[in-house]
Amino acid sequence: MFKKILVANRGEIALRVISACREMGIRTVAVYSEADRDALHVRYADEDVCIGPYPPSASYLNVASIVSAAEITEADAIHPGYGFLSENSRFAEILADCRIAFIGPSPEAIRTMGDKALARKTMAKAGVPTLPGSSGALETLDEAVELARKVGYPVILKASAGGGGRGMRVAQHERDLAAFYEIARGEAEKAFGNAEIYLEKYLSAPRHIEFQVFGDRFGRVVHLGERECSIQRRHQKLLEESPSAAVDEALRERMGEAAVRAARSVSYLGAGTIEFLLDSDGQFYFMEMNTRIQVEHPVTEAVTGIDLVKEQISVAAGLPLSMSDKQIKPRGHAIEFRINAEDPEKFTPSPGRITVFHPPGGTGVRVDTAAYQGYVIPPYYDSMIAKLIVHGKDRAEAIARGRRALDFFVVEGVKTTIPVHRRILEEKDFQEGRLTTRFMERFASAGK
């Protein structure tokens, strides 16, 4: 087992990893930018190293500084959390060269699944359902036009190296495709340094269903059930739950088997997520794979009772998976609310000092956060300040606990998305489980 782990991240996920290490008897090293000098992950780690000024490029994305911090503190492994360098295959390669363990999959798996066009091709070869579209990156506009005519409109252009909704354009007609082709390429180049894009059939109102998978060094791969992630704004998730109201046992078995096959096809190690689109006819299609721990991993932890971060660390250290398919028996229902420091009407960032911070507690309530009263939210990073997770014996109880917990969650000094989550819970479509990725569009148009 590792003796010391450096956490190459910030905020609640850095604190989450430090907590898991503390339970496992592993010492930790926090790295931080000058803007995060007073952050909780710095306070609770055994050691800490400042790695640069506030811009991520000069600190949390500065590979040389992070590797130097690991070498100086004699850390034998690095946990990247999510975001920043967590899906950077070159970073994983550099750590291997420095004989520092990367708590994540192999560079090859990261590279294959991070290139969305290559991932589609790999999944099709493995027999995982994919949407009709290009087999790889598009070479010309003419190729895109010809392919769109074959699969039928609407179609979507996506960045091969993309994520988070950037480099994406939906074309309803051929004239849209011609207009959006170069725009999508330009956005992809600006956001990811890679102008490659691909095309696939666009589903106008699917569900977004993802499966948590885990692999070890002995070739075993399991899934831990699904998470419903359809409630999104601009392709950014707001609320996740497990299980999905749309997935019965038969469909769960088919989707879970496909997710395991997908992970096994790239010899996957550690925690990963296979994301699917599910249409109204019960047909599902591979969308992408996230080769890291997810923001919403506590939803799965709540229903399975398995600590996914501790499992990540164990399999990275060479131990076999601690659970088998028969041991994974989800119980009850869980919902996660992402609490962002944002204007709840405009969804614009709301940085500043938190003057009052009172998180809820009680039966079935968990709050993952690195915020505290007096903490100053910097304007340089992601706006999420907390994750509220509720768990009940069924969906109705989870919703009731969500209402209670949101009502008891007090944050003053900055605006938050707590009011939005309260209103979502009162929506009839949400209460009855009628969700699609267009939910928030209807929610906004109804003036909620």
C-alpha positions as MATLAB code, in Angstrom:
seq = 'MFKKILVANRGEIALRVISACREMGIRTVAVYSEADRDALHVRYADEDVCIGPYPPSASYLNVASIVSAAEITEADAIHPGYGFLSENSRFAEILADCRIAFIGPSPEAIRTMGDKALARKTMAKAGVPTLPGSSGALETLDEAVELARKVGYPVILKASAGGGGRGMRVAQHERDLAAFYEIARGEAEKAFGNAEIYLEKYLSAPRHIEFQVFGDRFGRVVHLGERECSIQRRHQKLLEESPSAAVDEALRERMGEAAVRAARSVSYLGAGTIEFLLDSDGQFYFMEMNTRIQVEHPVTEAVTGIDLVKEQISVAAGLPLSMSDKQIKPRGHAIEFRINAEDPEKFTPSPGRITVFHPPGGTGVRVDTAAYQGYVIPPYYDSMIAKLIVHGKDRAEAIARGRRALDFFVVEGVKTTIPVHRRILEEKDFQEGRLTTRFMERFASAGK';
ca = [
       0.000    0.000    0.000;
       1.088    3.584   -0.577;
       2.729    5.450    2.304;
       2.100    8.999    1.085;
      -0.263   10.393   -1.568;
      -0.108   13.850   -3.095;
      -3.549   15.211   -4.031;
      -3.225   17.185   -7.269;
      -6.458   19.119   -6.887;
      -8.375   21.576   -4.713;
     -11.780   22.088   -3.114;
     -14.121   19.375   -1.932;
     -12.583   16.572   -4.013;
      -9.134   17.225   -2.529;
     -10.659   17.088    0.950;
     -12.580   13.931    0.003;
      -9.358   12.148   -1.032;
      -7.543   13.325    2.099;
     -10.394   11.940    4.229;
     -10.160    8.531    2.546;
      -6.394    8.468    3.014;
      -6.765    9.378    6.694;
      -9.009    6.325    7.219;
      -6.512    4.128    5.380;
      -3.548    5.349    7.434;
      -1.900    7.015    4.429;
      -0.146   10.369    4.811;
      -1.159   13.145    2.414;
       0.331   16.145    0.670;
      -1.853   19.073   -0.409;
      -0.792   21.351   -3.230;
      -2.334   24.775   -3.544;
      -2.250   28.000   -5.502;
      -1.666   31.341   -3.807;
      -5.448   31.913   -3.959;
      -6.070   28.733   -1.914;
      -3.662   29.380    0.932;
      -6.556   29.269    3.461;
      -8.352   26.289    1.914;
      -9.446   23.349    4.069;
      -7.569   20.747    2.038;
      -4.370   22.585    2.954;
      -5.308   22.595    6.644;
      -6.148   18.897    6.873;
      -3.322   17.396    4.808;
      -0.215   16.189    6.624;
       2.001   18.366    4.413;
       1.380   21.164    1.942;
       3.233   22.804   -0.921;
       2.405   26.038   -2.751;
       2.756   25.352   -6.479;
       2.174   28.783   -7.992;
      -0.115   31.783   -8.496;
      -3.897   31.582   -8.991;
      -4.184   30.876  -12.761;
      -4.692   27.092  -13.171;
      -2.068   27.035  -15.928;
       0.504   28.272  -13.400;
      -0.536   25.971  -10.557;
      -3.042   23.106  -10.767;
      -2.170   22.443  -14.421;
       1.560   22.982  -13.927;
       2.919   19.459  -14.309;
       6.504   20.400  -13.441;
       5.473   22.050  -10.169;
       3.241   19.141   -9.143;
       5.879   16.505   -9.924;
       8.500   18.561   -8.067;
       6.186   18.775   -5.045;
       5.758   14.986   -5.103;
       9.507   14.423   -5.310;
      10.340   16.926   -2.572;
       7.807   15.396   -0.169;
       8.661   11.823   -1.251;
       5.071   11.004   -2.198;
       4.830    7.623   -3.876;
       1.478    8.267   -5.608;
      -0.658   11.103   -6.940;
      -4.446   11.262   -6.899;
      -5.678   13.739   -9.543;
      -9.321   14.030   -8.389;
     -11.512   15.237  -11.256;
     -10.882   18.058  -13.704;
      -7.446   19.671  -14.062;
      -4.937   16.861  -14.902;
      -7.187   13.889  -14.126;
      -7.647   12.904  -17.781;
      -4.260   14.028  -19.087;
      -2.495   10.987  -20.545;
       0.833   12.825  -20.799;
       0.719   13.574  -17.069;
       0.181    9.883  -16.339;
       3.143    9.009  -18.588;
       5.420   11.517  -16.854;
       4.514   10.090  -13.450;
       5.350    6.599  -14.687;
       8.742    7.847  -15.890;
       9.312    9.385  -12.438;
       8.228    6.151  -10.725;
       5.293    7.874   -9.061;
       2.026    5.925   -9.162;
      -0.918    7.574  -10.916;
      -4.185    6.729   -9.169;
      -6.167    6.217  -12.350;
      -6.157    4.207  -15.575;
      -3.262    3.679  -17.954;
      -2.140    6.494  -20.288;
      -3.314    4.363  -23.214;
      -6.849    4.043  -21.822;
      -7.001    7.768  -21.071;
      -5.802    8.600  -24.576;
      -8.189    6.203  -26.329;
     -11.294    7.220  -24.414;
     -10.355   10.899  -24.266;
     -10.372   11.148  -28.044;
     -14.132   11.039  -28.565;
     -13.904   10.021  -32.226;
     -11.449    7.210  -31.437;
     -13.589    6.165  -28.462;
     -16.633    5.804  -30.743;
     -14.611    3.637  -33.104;
     -13.270    1.526  -30.219;
     -16.740    1.022  -28.751;
     -18.238    0.026  -32.093;
     -15.489   -2.575  -32.476;
     -16.268   -3.883  -28.976;
     -19.954   -4.254  -29.864;
     -21.168   -1.393  -27.659;
     -24.129    0.446  -29.283;
     -23.161    3.812  -30.770;
     -25.223    6.450  -32.543;
     -25.013    6.469  -36.358;
     -22.278    8.866  -37.428;
     -18.671    9.211  -38.500;
     -16.239    6.403  -37.742;
     -13.531    8.926  -36.916;
     -12.683   12.599  -37.200;
     -14.177   14.440  -40.170;
     -11.746   15.488  -42.896;
     -13.907   17.945  -44.866;
     -17.258   19.698  -44.861;
     -18.284   17.662  -47.898;
     -17.732   14.477  -45.903;
     -19.911   15.857  -43.112;
     -22.694   16.832  -45.555;
     -22.701   13.408  -47.208;
     -22.770   11.592  -43.872;
     -25.551   13.812  -42.489;
     -27.702   12.978  -45.506;
     -27.248    9.283  -44.743;
     -28.031    9.362  -41.022;
     -30.711   12.055  -41.306;
     -31.121   15.394  -39.552;
     -30.766   16.623  -36.878;
     -27.059   15.840  -36.397;
     -24.506   17.092  -33.903;
     -20.906   18.110  -34.433;
     -18.624   17.368  -31.477;
     -15.004   18.062  -30.644;
     -12.928   14.858  -30.674;
     -11.007   16.071  -27.624;
     -14.071   17.730  -26.119;
     -16.187   17.818  -23.043;
     -18.442   20.143  -21.085;
     -20.448   21.161  -24.151;
     -17.607   23.038  -25.836;
     -17.030   22.521  -29.555;
     -20.584   21.221  -30.018;
     -23.150   22.387  -32.565;
     -26.553   20.902  -33.473;
     -27.526   21.156  -37.125;
     -31.212   20.845  -37.964;
     -30.678   21.322  -41.713;
     -27.870   21.169  -44.251;
     -27.499   24.946  -44.248;
     -26.883   24.782  -40.478;
     -24.201   22.172  -40.985;
     -22.337   24.353  -43.459;
     -22.490   27.303  -41.068;
     -21.521   25.354  -37.949;
     -18.694   23.202  -39.356;
     -15.930   25.806  -39.080;
     -17.424   27.300  -35.904;
     -17.252   23.921  -34.159;
     -13.687   23.377  -35.377;
     -12.682   26.818  -34.137;
     -14.242   26.257  -30.709;
     -12.548   22.865  -30.444;
      -9.159   24.358  -31.312;
      -9.592   27.189  -28.812;
     -10.830   24.986  -25.966;
      -8.701   21.868  -26.416;
      -5.886   22.746  -28.820;
      -7.306   20.186  -31.246;
      -9.628   21.200  -34.095;
     -10.783   17.664  -34.920;
     -14.551   17.131  -34.826;
     -16.869   14.243  -35.571;
     -20.559   13.872  -36.409;
     -23.338   11.724  -35.070;
     -27.127   11.507  -35.111;
     -28.686   13.916  -32.623;
     -31.350   12.711  -30.203;
     -33.487   15.726  -29.333;
     -34.765   14.637  -25.908;
     -32.944   11.572  -24.531;
     -32.070   10.667  -20.979;
     -28.442   10.856  -19.885;
     -27.637    7.632  -18.034;
     -24.159    6.748  -16.825;
     -22.759    3.546  -15.334;
     -20.037    3.466  -12.707;
     -17.391    0.876  -13.626;
     -14.317   -0.383  -11.805;
     -11.392   -2.471  -13.003;
      -8.315   -3.977  -11.359;
      -4.902   -5.234  -12.509;
      -6.177   -8.807  -12.680;
      -8.577   -8.177  -15.559;
     -11.733   -7.985  -13.460;
     -14.260   -5.312  -14.333;
     -17.574   -4.699  -12.554;
     -20.280   -2.068  -12.667;
     -22.004   -0.547   -9.650;
     -25.266    0.477  -11.285;
     -26.471    3.597  -13.006;
     -26.893    7.272  -12.265;
     -29.561    9.480  -13.874;
     -27.858   12.695  -15.017;
     -30.487   14.205  -17.336;
     -30.981   17.448  -15.407;
     -28.346   19.667  -16.990;
     -27.825   23.239  -18.026;
     -25.580   23.868  -21.038;
     -24.353   20.276  -20.804;
     -23.342   20.808  -17.159;
     -25.041   18.520  -14.637;
     -27.043   20.085  -11.815;
     -28.600   17.084  -10.091;
     -27.938   13.340  -10.248;
     -29.735   10.346   -8.767;
     -29.577    6.577   -8.524;
     -31.274    4.436   -9.573;
     -32.937    5.898  -12.664;
     -36.728    5.798  -12.808;
     -36.424    4.747  -16.454;
     -34.166    1.718  -15.943;
     -35.723   -1.595  -14.950;
     -33.779   -4.746  -14.093;
     -33.719   -6.072  -17.662;
     -32.460   -2.776  -19.105;
     -29.965   -2.385  -16.241;
     -28.531   -5.783  -17.046;
     -28.140   -4.937  -20.757;
     -26.647   -1.486  -20.153;
     -24.400   -2.736  -17.358;
     -23.070   -5.545  -19.517;
     -22.313   -3.055  -22.308;
     -20.542   -0.744  -19.826;
     -18.362   -3.591  -18.551;
     -17.563   -4.637  -22.117;
     -16.593   -1.056  -22.940;
     -14.214   -0.803  -19.984;
     -12.741   -4.229  -20.566;
     -11.983   -3.363  -24.214;
      -9.375   -0.827  -23.047;
      -8.081   -2.923  -20.097;
      -9.489   -0.355  -17.726;
      -8.010    0.153  -14.252;
      -9.714    2.014  -11.419;
     -12.875    4.117  -11.385;
     -14.501    5.205  -14.623;
     -17.892    6.110  -16.001;
     -19.530    4.955  -19.221;
     -22.086    7.536  -20.336;
     -25.072    6.565  -22.467;
     -27.966    8.323  -24.144;
     -31.273    6.491  -23.626;
     -34.167    7.183  -25.981;
     -37.881    6.858  -25.296;
     -37.945    3.401  -26.920;
     -35.437    1.972  -24.472;
     -32.559    1.991  -26.939;
     -29.244    3.178  -25.548;
     -26.096    4.478  -27.205;
     -22.547    5.097  -26.016;
     -21.760    8.789  -25.632;
     -18.379    8.977  -23.903;
     -16.259    7.646  -21.066;
     -14.887    9.702  -18.178;
     -11.604    8.121  -17.113;
     -11.644    9.423  -13.528;
     -13.779    9.665  -10.427;
     -16.949   11.669  -11.083;
     -18.318   14.666   -9.198;
     -21.446   12.601   -8.564;
     -19.700    9.488   -7.196;
     -21.328    9.925   -3.719;
     -24.683    8.954   -5.253;
     -23.309    5.489   -5.993;
     -21.580    5.340   -2.604;
     -24.893    6.070   -0.893;
     -26.797    3.218   -2.556;
     -23.984    0.626   -2.547;
     -22.166    1.433    0.692;
     -18.827    1.196   -1.156;
     -16.175    3.907   -0.715;
     -15.117    4.515   -4.308;
     -12.099    6.681   -3.467;
     -10.636    4.071   -1.113;
     -11.285    1.464   -3.815;
      -9.415    3.647   -6.339;
      -6.401    3.811   -4.060;
      -6.440    0.060   -3.362;
      -6.559   -1.075   -6.981;
      -3.907    1.492   -7.969;
      -1.671   -0.068   -5.296;
      -2.107   -3.448   -7.013;
      -4.797   -4.999   -4.832;
      -7.759   -6.844   -6.380;
     -11.247   -5.372   -6.339;
     -12.797   -5.751   -2.913;
     -16.260   -6.479   -4.305;
     -17.808   -8.991   -6.682;
     -20.926   -8.703   -8.808;
     -22.884  -10.678   -6.196;
     -21.798   -8.336   -3.399;
     -22.947   -5.184   -5.204;
     -26.558   -4.815   -4.128;
     -27.809   -1.214   -4.348;
     -30.296   -0.256   -1.653;
     -32.729    2.642   -1.594;
     -32.498    5.839   -3.599;
     -29.990    8.709   -3.557;
     -29.993   12.220   -5.034;
     -27.108   14.675   -5.281;
     -27.578   18.433   -5.596;
     -24.640   20.490   -6.841;
     -24.594   23.677   -4.791;
     -22.874   26.344   -6.875;
     -21.955   29.895   -5.933;
     -24.066   31.311   -8.736;
     -26.950   33.690   -9.267;
     -29.933   31.285   -9.286;
     -31.703   33.265  -12.012;
     -28.840   34.128  -14.366;
     -26.485   31.236  -13.476;
     -23.576   33.679  -13.394;
     -20.737   33.192  -10.851;
     -21.119   34.741   -7.416;
     -17.665   34.763   -5.793;
     -17.023   36.497   -2.480;
     -16.920   35.916    1.280;
     -19.323   33.457    2.903;
     -20.691   35.240    5.978;
     -22.948   32.407    7.177;
     -22.529   28.709    6.347;
     -24.800   26.177    8.012;
     -24.968   22.793    6.201;
     -27.830   20.408    6.999;
     -27.487   17.088    8.789;
     -29.659   14.301   10.103;
     -30.620   10.857    8.874;
     -29.782   10.176    5.247;
     -27.993   13.489    4.633;
     -24.371   13.982    3.544;
     -22.597   17.201    2.582;
     -19.249   17.165    0.767;
     -17.715   20.633    0.906;
     -14.532   22.579    1.497;
     -16.420   25.790    2.297;
     -16.826   27.326    5.733;
     -18.038   30.519    7.375;
     -15.587   33.281    6.498;
     -14.205   31.435    3.479;
     -13.609   33.624    0.432;
     -14.691   31.933   -2.798;
     -12.102   32.884   -5.426;
     -13.327   33.837   -8.906;
     -10.727   31.750  -10.708;
     -12.117   28.233  -10.442;
     -15.279   26.161  -10.729;
     -18.240   27.672   -8.866;
     -19.325   24.497   -7.032;
     -18.970   24.962   -3.272;
     -20.790   21.894   -1.958;
     -22.522   18.664   -2.861;
     -25.653   17.762   -0.913;
     -26.443   14.048   -1.037;
     -29.622   12.540    0.391;
     -30.530    8.869    0.697;
     -33.859    7.232    1.475;
     -35.545    3.849    1.322;
     -37.165    4.871   -1.981;
     -37.332    7.860   -4.347;
     -40.220    9.503   -2.502;
     -38.296    9.508    0.784;
     -35.139   10.775   -0.944;
     -37.108   13.683   -2.426;
     -38.640   14.480    0.969;
     -35.196   14.458    2.573;
     -33.913   16.633   -0.251;
     -36.595   19.222    0.473;
     -35.810   19.221    4.168;
     -32.040   19.405    3.662;
     -32.267   22.236    1.125;
     -34.535   24.188    3.490;
     -31.990   23.752    6.305;
     -28.956   24.626    4.135;
     -28.064   28.249    4.910;
     -25.438   30.132    2.888;
     -25.164   33.907    3.124;
     -22.757   36.413    1.620;
     -22.915   34.855   -1.855;
     -25.763   33.694   -4.069;
     -26.249   29.963   -4.608;
     -28.298   27.519   -6.678;
     -30.175   26.214   -3.613;
     -33.431   27.981   -4.692;
     -33.224   26.326   -8.126;
     -32.964   22.860   -6.585;
     -35.935   23.581   -4.332;
     -38.052   24.486   -7.358;
     -36.895   21.449   -9.344;
     -38.151   19.173   -6.553;
     -41.608   20.729   -6.823;
     -41.877   20.060  -10.559;
     -44.447   17.378  -11.369;
     -42.277   15.922  -14.145;
     -39.414   15.513  -11.716;
     -41.582   13.998   -9.010;
     -42.937   11.454  -11.492;
     -39.494   10.701  -12.959;
     -40.231   12.073  -16.441;
     -36.768   13.417  -17.194;
     -34.839   14.231  -20.364;
     -31.851   16.417  -21.159;
     -34.371   19.109  -22.172;
     -35.815   19.326  -18.655;
     -34.045   22.574  -17.746;
     -35.049   24.225  -21.034;
     -38.726   23.627  -20.251;
     -38.095   24.611  -16.639;
     -36.599   27.954  -17.716;
     -39.231   28.661  -20.382;
     -41.973   28.108  -17.793;
     -40.398   30.905  -15.730;
     -39.453   28.653  -12.831;
];
